[in-house]
Amino acid sequence: MNDFDVQELLNYVAPCSLLCYTCPAYKDGAISKCASTLYNYFEGYYDFNDANIPDKYRSRLNEFKAFYDKLGKYTKRTCVACRNNPSPGCGCIEGCIVPSCTKEHNLNFCGECSDFPCEKASAFFGKINDTIVSDWKDGNQRIKEVGIRQYFEEKKDVSHYISYKRSEENK
């Protein structure tokens, strides 16, 4: 288990329990870090191949260039996570009420609230879809059961959007 400090874990896990760490927009997240590593390893690869690749494979250069350029974009993400966002309602769900609500109540997560699961957040997430309502409830319940460290360890290698894939498969 990694030895993350509590503040780092709070940055990685949003107040609603979604993992900012696994979100493609989060500047300090797994995707940005992996993209940076790949981007670094591929530096100069295009130029090398442009100078040396046999003619029959030259068409692949454009594909690689597009891939390399896309990786570069993932290295420059700017989201600072919901908990640290200076603009209320900004984050992966536009207009989300959770960060300001938990801050107002001096809580780290919805699940710490005596009203959890509250009608206000249930209604907000319910307008989006049932999957997000379930993710919100389940995530906060799990944090209550095992704590933030264990929850992060369980989720840090799971896609941010995996429940949406499953929900599409069940249709």
N, C-alpha and C positions, 0 to 999 in steps of 0.2 A: 504494500500500500504506500502510495506517495505521501510525503510529509508536507501537505499543503497547510498553510496557516488558515485560520478561520476567515479572515478578510478575503483571502484569495478564493476560498470556496464560495463565499457570498458573492463575489464578482462572477464566478462561473455558473452559479445557480440563481436563476431569476426568482423574485418573490412569489411568482405563481408556481414554481417548481420546475419549469422548463429549463433545460441546460443551455445557457448562453454559450458555454464552452464548445458545444458541438454545432453551433449555428454558423453557417457560411458567412454571415455578416459581421460576426464578432472579431474585433481586431486582435485579441489575445487568445483566440480559440484554436482548437485542434486543426481545423481546416486551413486557417491562415498560416499556422505554423508548418503544417505539412506542405502546403503550397510553396512556402518560402524555402523549405529544404529542397524540394524538387526543382524549383526555379534556379536555385544555386547550383545544383548538380548539372542542370542542362545548359548553364551559361557557356556560350561558345559552340555548342553542339550544332546549331543551325549553320553558323559560319564554316565550321569544319566540313560539314556535309555539302554545303553549297560549293566548296572548293574541290571536294573529292568524290562525291557520289556519282556512280555511273549514270549515264543518261536514262537508262530504262527505269531508274528509281527516282528521278528528279521530281516527278509529280507528287511524291510524298513530302517534299519540302514545304509545300503550302500548308499541308495538314499539320506538320510539326510547328510551323510558325504560328498558326492559329492556336494550337495547344499551349505553346510557350507564352503567347500574349495573354491568353485566358488565365494561366497560372499567375502571371504578373498582376493581374487584377485582383486575384484572391489574396495576394500578399499585401495589398494596400487597403484592407478593410478598415472602416472607421467607427463602427459601433462600439461604444464603451460599456455596453450591457445596460439592461433596464434599470438596475439599481443605481447606476452612476449617471444616467442620462439627465442632463440639465433641463430638458424639455419634457414636461409631464405628457404622458400619452404617446411618447415615441418609443419605438421598439418593434419587435416582430409582429405585434398586433396593434394596428393603428388605433389610437384612442384608448388603449388599455388603462383601466382604472386601478389595477393592482399595485403598481409601484408607489403611486401617491397614497393609496389607502393604507398600505403596510407602513409607509413612512409616517403618516399621520397618526397611526396607532402604535408607533414605536415597536414594530415587529419586523422580523426578518422574512417570514413566510406567512401566507394565509393560514396555514395549519396551526399556527401559534395563537390564533384569535379564538376567543371563547364563542364567537358566532360562526365559526367555520363548520360547514360550508354555508356562507351567507347568501341570501337571496340576491343581493346587489351583484356580486361576482358571478353567481350562477346565471343570472339573467344576461349579464354582459357576454359571457362565454357562450351561452345558449343561442344568442343571435348569430354567432359564427357557425358552430356546428356541434353535434353531440360528442365528437371525438375530442375536441379541446376541453369540453366540460369534464369528460372522463379523465383525461390526462391531468388536468388541474387537481381534481379531487384525489385521484390515485397517488399522484406525486407528493402532494402535501401530507396525505395519510402515511405514506412510506417514510417521509422525513420525520414525522412524529414518532414512528415505530423504531427506526434505526439510527436516526441522527443524520446530520448533513454530510459527515465524512463517508459513512457507509453508503448513503444514497448516491453521492458523487461517484464513488468507486463502482457502483452497480450501473450507472448511466453513462460514464465518460467515454465508453467505446461503442455506444449505441447511437444510431442516427437520430438527429433532432426531430425528424419527421417520420420515424418508423411506424407510428400508430396510424398515420394517414395511408401508408402503403397497405397495411393490413386491412384498413377499413375499405379501401378500394377493391381489394381482392375478395372481400366478402359480399360485394354488391352483385 
